Amino acid sequence: MEAAKLKSIIEGLLLAAGDEGLTARQLAEVLDQDSKLVADLVNDLKRDLKRLKRGVQVVEIAGSYQLTTLPAHAPYLERLAYSPAKNTLSQAALETLAIIAYRQPLTRIAVEEIRGVKCDRAIHTLVAKDLIEEVGRAEALGRPILYGTTKSFLDYFGLGGIGELPDSAAFENDIGLEEDTRMLFDKLGGQQLTIDDIAAMDEDELDDDGMQEGALPWQDEPTDEPLSRDRTESAAALQDEENDR
């Protein structure tokens, strides 16, 4: 595979990896290439991004490569983060925030197991808005980050502490996640981050099948199709046996 294509793939992999980044060994395993070659390609990618004056760069932190924005662009990124037009949260972010608020501390993987979809973007949004933060590391393989709510979360919703959240009993059933999320933000009372205030979701908040992120596999639409012939015959046979008795 030519070097240009490999560098393009590496750039995409680093973008997908987000804050966790990827080591040269991890990249080598994915690309099925030698680690030294991959390290050289990453360095070439660094130079290419700088030469082309791109808005991102590759940095190495604690042995892992990450794709980040440029420090010089920080003022513009801050404007984006605190723009009034960006104050509302998507359904995915609301669900993620509700899960973390009630079950903190929680890892990203644990949140994804509850929601059934990836939550990288939602968690990144919540961290950027200072609603959740890293509160520690789990005693598990890779020491994943544990997330919890922030003081800003409490201040925003006027809570004296997590104990003042609405009753979490309904959250024991993950099937009612959307309803539970509505309950949380409705009971917090007319705040800006309510589901009723959420605009239509962007296309990038849909999964590959075009379903809304967070939709659960058992939430199929009801069908009025008649029973199949086999099922009809089986039902008739059972009725005959009952009549013989």
Residue, then its C-alpha position, 0 to 999 in steps of 0.5 A: m500500500e502506498a505511503a499517501k494512502l497509509k497516511s490518510i488512513i492514519e489520520g482517520l484512525l487518530l480522528a476516530a480515536g479521539d482523546e485516547g489516541l493510538t500508539a505506534r504499535q496499535l496503528a501497526e496492528v490495524l494497518d498490518q505494517d511494521s511499527k517503525l514504518v508507522a512511526d515514520l509515516v506519522n512523522d511525515l503526516k505531522r510535517d504534511l499538516k504543518r506544511l499545508k497549514r491545516g487546522v489540525q496537528v498530530v501530537e504525541i502524549a504519553g506514547s500515544y498519537q492524538l489528532t488535535t486542533l492548533p493552539a493558535h485557534a483556541p480563541y475561536l474554539e472557545r467562541l464555538a464552545y460558549s456560543p449561545a446558539k450551541n447551548t442546547l443538547s442533542q437527545a444523545a447528549l441528554e441521555t448520556l448526561a442522565i446516565i452519568a448523573y444517576r450512576q456516576p462514576l461511570t466509564r464511557i464503555a459502561v454508558e455505551e453498554i446502557r445506551g447501545v451505541k457509541c457515546d464518544r461525541a456526546i461525552h466530548t460535548l458534555v465535557a466541553k460544556d463542563l457538565i461532566e468531568e474525569v473523576g478517576r480511573a477504573e480498576a480495569l484493563g487499560r484503566p479507563i476514565l471514570y466520569g461524574t457530574t461537575k459543580s457547574f451541573l449542580d449550579y445549572f440545575g439549582l441542586g445542592g447535591i446529587g442526592e436532590l436529583p429526581d427519584s432514580a427508581a425508573f432508571e433500573n429499567d434501561i428499556g425506558l431510557e428515553e422516558d427516564t431522560r424526559m423525566l429527569f429534565d422535566k422534573l428539574g423544571g423549565q431549564q434550558l436543557t430540556i428535550d422540548d427545546i431540542a431542535a431536529m437532530d443533525e445527520d451526523e447524530l444518526d447511526d449508519d442505518g439512518m436510525q436516531e442515535g440511541a434508538l434501541p433494537w427492540q423499539d420496532e414499529p408495530t406491524d399489522e401483518p397477519l400470522s404466517r400459514d405455519r403459525t395459523e395451522s399450529a394455532a388450529a391444531l392446538q384448538d382441535e386438541e383442546n376440543d378433543r379433550 
